[in-house]
Each structure stands twice: as C-alpha cells, then as structure tokens.
Amino acid sequence: MSGGFENFGVRGDLADDVSLECGICWTRYNPAEGDSVAQVPPGTPFSVLPEDWHCPNCDAPKAKFMVVEP
C-alpha cells in the first residue's frame, strides 16, 4: 500500500507568474521580483529555480512553498 508521499515536492504545472509563500515563515516568492539574496533575476518563475534554492528568510526548501491564491 502506498503512503502517498512518493510525489511530494514542487509541482511542475505552475504558471510562470504565480506567487508562492513559505509555509514556515510566510516569506513570499514573487517571480516578477526574483530573489536578490540568491541573485535570482526578476522574471524567474518558481518552477525554474534551482533544486537547491531555499527560502531567503528561513532556509526552508522549495517543497515548503505554497501557491498564494489571487
């Protein structure tokens, strides 16, 4: 029986302009702004951030980010 966690992680079907928020510290990643801490340029979609990218505030992994509803 599967525990349902084998696909846990970042979704690949996110729109390029969707904002996401860290589920630990609530820091928001806005693609229009990028991430100056990690030198990610403005216009970079969340889905193309490197796998080792972390929250610039609390160091949480990408998998802890949730889509911000409009």
C-alpha positions as CSV (number, residue, x, y, z in Angstrom):
1,M,0.0,0.0,0.0
2,S,1.3,3.4,-0.9
3,G,1.7,6.1,1.7
4,G,1.0,8.8,-0.9
5,F,4.3,10.7,-0.4
6,E,6.2,9.5,-3.4
7,N,5.3,12.6,-5.4
8,F,5.8,15.0,-2.6
9,G,7.7,18.2,-3.7
10,V,7.3,21.1,-6.1
11,R,4.6,20.9,-8.7
12,G,5.8,21.2,-12.3
13,D,2.5,22.7,-13.6
14,L,2.7,26.1,-12.0
15,A,2.0,29.2,-14.2
16,D,5.1,31.3,-14.7
17,D,3.6,34.3,-12.9
18,V,2.2,32.5,-9.8
19,S,3.5,33.7,-6.4
20,L,4.3,31.3,-3.7
21,E,4.7,31.6,0.1
22,C,6.9,29.8,2.5
23,G,4.8,27.6,4.8
24,I,7.3,28.1,7.6
25,C,7.9,31.9,7.8
26,W,5.4,33.2,5.2
27,T,8.1,34.8,3.0
28,R,6.6,35.3,-0.5
29,Y,8.4,34.5,-3.7
30,N,7.1,36.8,-6.5
31,P,8.5,35.9,-9.9
32,A,8.3,39.5,-11.0
33,E,10.8,40.4,-8.3
34,G,13.0,37.3,-8.2
35,D,15.2,36.8,-5.2
36,S,18.0,39.3,-4.6
37,V,19.5,37.2,-1.8
38,A,20.2,34.3,-4.1
39,Q,20.8,36.6,-7.1
40,V,17.7,35.2,-9.0
41,P,16.8,37.9,-11.5
42,P,13.3,39.4,-11.8
43,G,11.0,37.4,-14.1
44,T,12.3,34.0,-13.0
45,P,9.3,31.6,-12.5
46,F,9.4,29.5,-9.3
47,S,9.3,26.3,-11.4
48,V,12.8,27.0,-12.9
49,L,14.5,27.9,-9.6
50,P,17.4,25.5,-8.9
51,E,16.5,22.4,-6.9
52,D,18.8,23.6,-4.1
53,W,17.1,27.0,-3.8
54,H,15.9,27.8,-0.3
55,C,13.7,30.4,1.4
56,P,15.9,33.5,1.7
57,N,14.5,34.2,5.2
58,C,14.4,30.8,7.0
59,D,16.2,28.4,4.6
60,A,13.2,26.2,4.1
61,P,13.4,24.0,0.9
62,K,11.2,24.7,-2.2
63,A,8.8,21.9,-1.2
64,K,7.7,24.0,1.7
65,F,6.3,26.8,-0.5
66,M,2.6,27.0,-1.3
67,V,0.7,28.8,-4.0
68,V,-0.8,32.1,-3.0
69,E,-4.4,32.4,-4.1
70,P,-5.2,35.6,-6.0
